[in-house]
Amino acid sequence: MSGSQGQDSACSLDQPSKNVVATETKPKKRICCACPDTKKLRDECIVEHGESACAKWIEAHLSCLRSEGFKV
């Protein structure tokens, strides 16, 4: 009976390490909360000038999101 307990604890030790690896590959924030500075500049530009005039701010925000680990 003590042998099965050792196997159970070994299995439970393996599980968290898999979760840690999966967490490291995912972005640490939700996309809506990432890059607030570039998001604000992008949004203000779009409201004032329209989307077509704000390509540089849109690209800056997308670049920031990519650096945070998002695939956009």
Long-range contacts (C-beta under 8 A, 24 or more apart in sequence): 25-69, 26-69, 27-68, 27-69, 27-70, 28-68, 28-69, 29-68, 31-65, 31-70, 31-72, 34-64, 34-65, 34-68, 34-70, 35-61, 35-64, 35-65, 35-68, 37-64, 38-64
